[in-house]
Amino acid sequence: MGAPTFWNDQQAAQEVVKRVKALKATLEPFDTISDRVRSTAELEELLAMEPDAGMAAEVEREVDSIAPALSQLRLRALLSGPDDHRDAQVEISAGAGGTEAQDWASMLMRMYTRWAERRGFEIEILDLSEGEEAGIKGAVLEIRGVQAFGFLKAESGVHRLVRISPFDSQARRHTSFASLHVIPAIDEDINIEIREEDIKMDVFRASGAGGQHVNKTSSAVRLTHVPTGLIAACQQQRSQHKNREQAMKMLKNKLYQMELNKQLAKKAELDATKSDISFGSQIRSYVFQPYTMVNDHRTELKIPDIQRVMDGDVDPFIEEFLKQAAAEQQS
């Protein structure tokens, strides 16, 4: 499946350059690891001829450090989609359940923020709606880094939490839901045409926790694309003009993803034997009580160390999903 043809020849050339950069991000680490493996093998040959405790310890340390780098390289090699090289726009929404669900949404926001920080990715909060008592009703993040969308596309879906609620005076176990929707962040130079007459703009006051106003002017902007019903909102800037610019960019991202989804739907019609993964499906459960377990329902990967996962270590789930998806494509 190719990307929608929204750009002209010059923009297409720029797109090729960006894809080349993404390929270099995989090939350069491969060359580096190859050199390290070659050097380590040479040291092992020397050890075989002349044992040395210090050199043996050095070889062991090098082998231990190569293993995680090799794992990351294998993971990147699985990213071959037309938009995998792009940055990611991540929309988090609390499900029904009030404060409990809103707290869960904020926990997910922290988890993916920590994941991005571990990788050295840049994070920008494009929109944030805080809950009345705790947590968030929703948020939109832009995560910028090499192949950010390629990794995070595996995380789209409904995430389920089971725990004893800290907001329940009777300490009962609650089940909460929050959804994650990940789309590629398109570049400014991609020309997606949006007619002004197709845009309905509403302005309102940006608000913080408890409904308190961050400012006294109507700087927050909500854009509705009338033909499709798609909505994008931004209230992070003090300037209404800047919020409108950011909301327009978010709207373009959604229109781009909608076009990709249309192409996926057509492909699914031609290949009815392959099941489609719905963004709305429940993909993972996080159980805090009566035991601790994170269970991915697509791959059946289970990790009992839930705190490690909540601190941003979701790479095992991403890797397993990408491996499964690659195997299905080859079958």
Secondary structure, 3 states (H helix, E strand, C coil): CCCCCCCCHHHHHHHHHHHHHHHHHHHHHHHHHHHHHHHHHHHHHHHHHCCCHHHHHHHHHHHHHHHHHHHHHHHHHCCCCCCCCCEEEEEEEECCCCHHHHHHHHHHHHHHHHHHHHCCCEEEEEEEEECCCCCEEEEEEEEECCCHHHHHHHHCEEEEEEEECCCCCCCCEEEEEEEEEEEEECCCCCCCCCCHHHEEEEEECCECHHHCECCCCCCEEEEEECCCCEEEEECCCCCHHHHHHHHHHHHHHHHHHHHHHHHHHHHHHHCCCCCCCCCCCEEEEEECCCCCEEEECCCCCEECCHHHHHCCCCHHHHHHHHHHHHHHHHC
